Amino acid sequence: MKKLIITGAIILSSIFSIGAMAQMSDEDAAAAVKRRQSVFQMLAFSNGPLGQMARGSDFSAETAILGSQRVAMLAPMIADLFAADTTGNSSVTTRAADTIWANQADFAQLAQDLVDGANAAIEILQNGGDARAAVGQIGPKCGACHDRFRLD
């Protein structure tokens, strides 16, 4: 399973790698936003069961670890997916704040913080910790980026 996850990460990284472009066409901007939204949907899917467990659903260490591993695999893509600046492009609808591109280093650090949080959650879960403690390592990392770089 780990081999499959790693292979998937490599393939997705290759597909999603895009360079920053000075002038972006409407079609390119739409494709960039679609890729970003796809990864965030996958992050929500991966983290969802862990959140449900923290709120009292039946606990499954295997499911919680797998979800945390997926978050750790997907989160490094975040900064790369925002390399293409889509500000000012009226053809796309996004909740990404324009401040992302003025603060790329801070944005990339918050993405790395999510990776670190997911890895900390994995360690907690592998050592017999509960879902609530694991969510405490991931949730605030998501929120920190949302508070700063996502529009309501």
Backbone bond lengths (Angstrom), bond angles and torsions (degrees), N, CA, C in turn:
res aa  C-N    CA-C-N  psi(-1)  N-CA   C-N-CA  omega(-1)  CA-C   N-CA-C  phi
1 M - - - 1.443 - - 1.528 110.12 -
2 K 1.353 116.58 -41.59 1.460 119.64 178.84 1.526 110.73 -61.13
3 K 1.337 115.79 -39.67 1.462 120.54 179.61 1.525 110.05 -61.39
4 L 1.328 116.72 -40.75 1.453 122.13 179.07 1.528 110.58 -64.96
5 I 1.311 117.01 -43.29 1.464 121.55 179.40 1.523 110.28 -63.88
6 I 1.319 117.13 -45.71 1.465 120.92 -179.65 1.523 110.18 -64.11
7 T 1.328 117.03 -44.46 1.465 120.46 178.26 1.523 110.42 -60.84
8 G 1.314 116.72 -42.94 1.469 120.89 177.89 1.519 111.68 -61.33
9 A 1.324 116.61 -40.86 1.470 120.60 179.18 1.519 110.85 -63.28
10 I 1.309 116.73 -41.78 1.462 120.66 179.66 1.521 110.41 -64.54
11 I 1.313 116.02 -44.43 1.469 120.03 -179.95 1.529 110.33 -64.23
12 L 1.342 116.54 -47.09 1.458 119.53 179.89 1.524 111.52 -62.55
13 S 1.323 117.11 -40.60 1.464 120.17 178.07 1.519 110.71 -60.57
14 S 1.310 116.49 -42.00 1.462 120.60 179.31 1.518 111.22 -64.70
15 I 1.320 116.00 -43.52 1.463 120.34 -179.19 1.517 110.57 -67.61
16 F 1.339 116.75 -42.08 1.454 120.81 -172.76 1.526 113.98 -85.84
17 S 1.320 118.08 -10.05 1.462 119.50 -178.90 1.516 109.88 -65.91
18 I 1.305 113.39 122.45 1.459 118.83 177.70 1.505 108.59 -141.17
19 G 1.297 115.79 145.31 1.462 120.50 178.97 1.515 110.20 -88.66
20 A 1.302 115.16 157.29 1.452 120.08 175.57 1.528 108.87 -66.72
21 M 1.307 115.24 138.75 1.452 119.86 -178.23 1.520 109.08 -122.42
22 A 1.332 115.86 138.54 1.452 120.27 -179.84 1.521 111.01 -66.97
23 Q 1.296 118.05 -47.33 1.460 122.84 179.97 1.523 107.87 -124.62
24 M 1.303 116.71 122.29 1.450 120.69 -175.36 1.524 109.80 -112.71
25 S 1.315 116.03 131.96 1.463 120.29 177.34 1.524 109.41 -71.23
26 D 1.319 115.33 161.00 1.466 120.27 177.40 1.525 110.73 -57.86
27 E 1.318 116.23 -40.88 1.462 121.24 -179.53 1.530 111.15 -64.90
28 D 1.331 116.74 -43.35 1.464 120.33 178.90 1.522 111.68 -66.67
29 A 1.336 116.61 -39.62 1.462 120.66 178.41 1.526 110.40 -63.92
30 A 1.316 116.71 -43.35 1.469 120.45 179.20 1.528 110.67 -62.67
31 A 1.321 116.81 -40.56 1.466 120.40 179.27 1.535 110.52 -66.37
32 A 1.327 117.54 -40.74 1.467 121.11 179.05 1.519 110.65 -62.53
33 V 1.322 116.84 -44.73 1.469 120.71 179.79 1.524 110.26 -65.33
34 K 1.316 117.10 -40.55 1.472 120.44 178.90 1.527 110.91 -61.32
35 R 1.331 117.39 -42.13 1.478 120.39 178.06 1.526 110.53 -62.87
36 R 1.324 115.81 -45.48 1.474 119.40 179.86 1.521 110.12 -59.89
37 Q 1.326 116.53 -48.69 1.460 120.13 -177.90 1.525 111.68 -63.30
38 S 1.323 116.85 -34.23 1.468 120.64 178.09 1.520 111.06 -62.86
39 V 1.318 116.80 -44.30 1.469 120.12 -179.92 1.525 110.14 -66.25
40 F 1.335 117.14 -40.97 1.465 118.74 178.92 1.525 112.02 -67.00
41 Q 1.322 117.76 -32.60 1.465 120.10 173.93 1.531 110.19 -65.30
42 M 1.320 116.51 -39.56 1.465 120.44 178.24 1.531 110.46 -67.39
43 L 1.322 117.07 -37.04 1.465 120.23 176.47 1.527 110.29 -63.42
44 A 1.320 117.18 -44.79 1.469 120.76 178.78 1.525 110.92 -62.85
45 F 1.326 116.55 -41.77 1.461 121.21 177.46 1.524 110.61 -61.27
46 S 1.307 116.87 -42.17 1.470 121.90 -177.07 1.514 112.20 -70.35
47 N 1.323 116.53 -38.17 1.458 121.19 -176.02 1.530 112.32 -86.82
48 G 1.319 117.23 -18.59 1.463 121.26 -175.87 1.521 115.59 -54.68
49 P 1.330 118.65 -51.23 1.469 118.93 -178.72 1.532 113.07 -61.13
50 L 1.322 116.65 -34.65 1.463 119.84 178.76 1.530 110.25 -65.37
51 G 1.318 116.60 -41.97 1.462 120.76 176.61 1.514 112.05 -62.82
52 Q 1.335 116.53 -40.28 1.464 120.27 178.13 1.527 110.71 -63.77
53 M 1.324 116.09 -40.11 1.471 119.77 178.38 1.521 110.69 -64.69
54 A 1.321 117.14 -39.52 1.461 121.06 179.63 1.529 111.00 -65.23
55 R 1.340 116.61 -26.14 1.467 121.05 178.55 1.520 112.28 -90.92
56 G 1.331 117.78 6.13 1.456 119.86 173.15 1.512 117.29 115.65
57 S 1.322 118.93 -3.74 1.467 119.56 175.74 1.522 109.36 -65.93
58 D 1.315 116.13 164.68 1.457 120.58 179.16 1.522 110.23 -55.39
59 F 1.327 115.61 134.98 1.459 121.45 -177.98 1.521 110.52 -87.28
60 S 1.300 115.74 133.33 1.456 122.76 172.93 1.524 106.92 -132.23
61 A 1.319 116.85 109.66 1.458 120.57 -179.51 1.521 110.94 -58.78
62 E 1.320 116.46 -40.39 1.467 120.55 -178.80 1.536 111.10 -61.52
63 T 1.324 116.47 -45.47 1.461 120.69 179.79 1.528 110.74 -67.04
64 A 1.314 116.76 -40.88 1.462 120.94 179.96 1.525 111.33 -64.92
65 I 1.316 116.58 -42.60 1.471 120.45 178.57 1.518 110.10 -65.23
66 L 1.326 117.29 -44.30 1.462 120.50 179.98 1.530 110.96 -60.64
67 G 1.319 117.32 -45.32 1.465 120.69 178.06 1.521 111.64 -60.44
68 S 1.320 116.76 -42.78 1.464 120.79 179.38 1.529 111.02 -66.54
69 Q 1.323 116.90 -38.11 1.468 120.54 176.70 1.526 111.04 -63.32
70 R 1.306 116.21 -38.98 1.466 119.96 179.08 1.526 110.82 -66.45
71 V 1.327 116.61 -40.92 1.471 119.62 176.65 1.530 109.48 -61.45
72 A 1.329 116.53 -44.18 1.472 120.50 179.13 1.526 111.34 -62.66
73 M 1.328 117.83 -30.52 1.459 121.90 179.97 1.534 111.35 -78.13
74 L 1.323 117.40 -39.71 1.465 121.73 -174.92 1.526 113.17 -81.47
75 A 1.316 117.38 -35.15 1.465 120.95 -173.59 1.532 114.19 -58.61
76 P 1.334 120.34 -33.98 1.466 118.23 178.40 1.535 113.72 -64.09
77 M 1.310 117.62 -16.62 1.467 121.20 179.61 1.523 112.28 -77.89
78 I 1.317 117.57 -19.15 1.459 121.12 -171.18 1.522 111.94 -56.62
79 A 1.311 117.85 -53.49 1.464 120.01 -177.51 1.531 110.99 -61.33
80 D 1.327 117.56 -40.62 1.466 120.95 178.70 1.524 111.56 -62.27
81 L 1.317 116.39 -38.41 1.456 120.43 -178.11 1.523 112.77 -68.80
82 F 1.323 116.33 -20.04 1.456 120.62 179.28 1.530 112.11 -102.68
83 A 1.321 117.04 14.16 1.466 120.40 177.16 1.526 110.00 -67.52
84 A 1.318 117.36 -33.02 1.467 121.81 178.60 1.526 108.46 -83.26
85 D 1.306 116.24 115.60 1.463 123.05 -177.46 1.529 109.63 -78.70
86 T 1.310 116.34 114.67 1.463 120.57 -179.63 1.523 111.91 -104.58
87 T 1.316 117.25 13.15 1.469 119.23 179.29 1.521 109.84 -62.88
88 G 1.301 114.76 145.43 1.449 120.80 176.86 1.516 114.71 76.45
89 N 1.320 117.71 2.09 1.455 120.08 179.76 1.527 107.98 -94.93
90 S 1.317 115.70 107.59 1.466 120.76 -174.68 1.522 113.26 -76.03
91 S 1.318 117.84 -4.85 1.467 120.15 -177.81 1.527 112.46 -84.63
92 V 1.332 117.52 -5.79 1.467 119.97 -177.49 1.526 110.48 -118.11
93 T 1.313 114.31 148.11 1.458 121.00 174.10 1.519 106.85 -112.77
94 T 1.301 115.80 122.63 1.463 120.45 -177.02 1.519 109.88 -150.18
95 R 1.330 115.69 154.17 1.459 120.55 174.92 1.526 111.02 -97.60
96 A 1.322 117.02 7.03 1.464 120.94 178.20 1.520 109.54 -72.75
97 A 1.323 116.54 126.55 1.461 121.18 178.34 1.527 109.65 -74.76
98 D 1.315 116.11 143.74 1.465 120.68 179.35 1.529 112.15 -60.74
99 T 1.322 117.18 -20.68 1.469 120.73 -178.52 1.531 112.82 -66.66
100 I 1.321 117.51 -14.40 1.470 120.06 177.65 1.516 110.20 -55.75
101 W 1.334 116.52 -46.10 1.459 119.93 -172.33 1.522 112.62 -78.13
102 A 1.318 117.33 -16.85 1.467 120.84 175.07 1.528 110.99 -88.11
103 N 1.331 116.56 -12.69 1.470 122.17 -176.26 1.526 110.68 -133.26
104 Q 1.324 116.74 47.70 1.468 121.40 -175.75 1.531 112.64 -56.78
105 A 1.323 118.02 -40.33 1.473 120.12 -178.11 1.527 110.66 -64.91
106 D 1.322 117.17 -43.95 1.470 120.68 178.38 1.524 110.65 -64.56
107 F 1.312 116.00 -41.74 1.462 121.54 179.33 1.529 110.51 -61.95
108 A 1.332 115.95 -46.15 1.465 120.49 179.17 1.531 110.82 -63.46
109 Q 1.332 117.44 -36.77 1.469 120.35 178.60 1.524 110.89 -65.59
110 L 1.324 117.00 -39.75 1.464 119.38 178.23 1.525 111.07 -65.71
111 A 1.329 117.04 -36.27 1.465 119.92 175.35 1.524 110.33 -64.23
112 Q 1.333 117.07 -40.93 1.466 120.95 177.53 1.525 110.61 -66.13
113 D 1.320 117.27 -36.58 1.468 120.62 176.33 1.527 110.69 -60.02
114 L 1.342 116.83 -36.50 1.468 120.50 177.01 1.524 110.51 -66.14
115 V 1.320 117.19 -41.68 1.473 120.92 176.10 1.525 109.25 -58.74
116 D 1.330 116.05 -48.47 1.471 120.59 -178.87 1.530 111.09 -62.48
117 G 1.329 116.34 -40.28 1.463 120.20 178.26 1.520 112.02 -64.30
118 A 1.330 116.41 -41.99 1.468 119.92 178.45 1.521 110.65 -64.21
119 N 1.321 116.95 -40.51 1.469 119.82 177.48 1.531 111.39 -65.97
120 A 1.324 116.76 -36.48 1.471 119.97 175.83 1.529 110.13 -65.99
121 A 1.331 117.34 -38.34 1.466 121.08 177.84 1.525 110.62 -63.35
122 I 1.327 116.52 -41.77 1.469 120.64 178.23 1.519 109.80 -59.29
123 E 1.320 115.97 -45.62 1.470 119.93 -179.66 1.524 111.17 -62.26
124 I 1.332 116.73 -43.48 1.468 121.04 178.21 1.527 110.20 -58.61
125 L 1.327 115.89 -47.60 1.459 120.53 -177.33 1.527 112.36 -67.74
126 Q 1.315 116.86 -38.84 1.471 120.21 178.81 1.527 112.08 -68.53
127 N 1.327 116.31 -21.89 1.465 120.34 178.75 1.526 112.54 -98.90
128 G 1.340 115.94 18.04 1.461 119.96 173.99 1.512 114.95 89.05
129 G 1.324 118.20 7.41 1.458 120.80 177.89 1.514 111.45 -71.25
130 D 1.319 115.57 169.02 1.468 119.10 -176.69 1.528 112.17 -99.85
131 A 1.301 114.89 172.10 1.467 121.78 -176.48 1.521 111.60 -63.08
132 R 1.309 117.09 -36.53 1.463 120.30 -178.70 1.531 110.87 -62.16
133 A 1.309 116.47 -42.69 1.472 120.15 178.12 1.529 110.55 -66.01
134 A 1.329 116.83 -38.40 1.466 120.76 179.34 1.527 110.79 -66.93
135 V 1.336 116.89 -44.12 1.463 120.82 178.37 1.530 110.22 -60.77
136 G 1.325 115.87 -33.68 1.460 120.55 177.92 1.521 113.13 -62.33
137 Q 1.317 116.59 -19.80 1.465 121.24 177.93 1.534 112.00 -90.17
138 I 1.328 117.18 -25.73 1.466 120.99 -175.86 1.524 111.76 -101.01
139 G 1.304 117.66 -51.17 1.466 122.20 -173.43 1.518 114.94 -52.14
140 P 1.323 118.27 -50.92 1.463 118.55 -179.99 1.533 113.76 -62.96
141 K 1.320 116.80 -27.23 1.475 120.25 177.97 1.526 109.93 -69.83
142 C 1.338 116.48 -40.92 1.471 120.01 175.28 1.529 109.22 -62.63
143 G 1.310 115.71 -47.75 1.461 120.95 -177.43 1.516 113.41 -61.14
144 A 1.324 117.52 -36.96 1.467 120.31 -179.41 1.521 111.04 -61.30
145 C 1.306 116.50 -41.07 1.466 120.60 178.93 1.527 110.48 -72.97
146 H 1.320 116.98 -42.59 1.460 120.48 179.31 1.522 110.63 -60.58
147 D 1.331 116.95 -42.83 1.463 120.80 -178.92 1.520 111.92 -59.86
148 R 1.309 116.42 -34.54 1.452 121.27 -174.37 1.518 115.01 -96.37
149 F 1.321 116.28 -34.99 1.454 118.95 -167.95 1.534 115.62 -124.93
150 R 1.323 117.68 7.99 1.465 119.31 178.51 1.533 108.99 -121.15
151 L 1.310 115.34 133.90 1.462 120.44 177.36 1.509 109.45 -78.84
152 D 1.322 116.47 151.29 1.465 120.31 178.49 1.509 111.25 -72.37
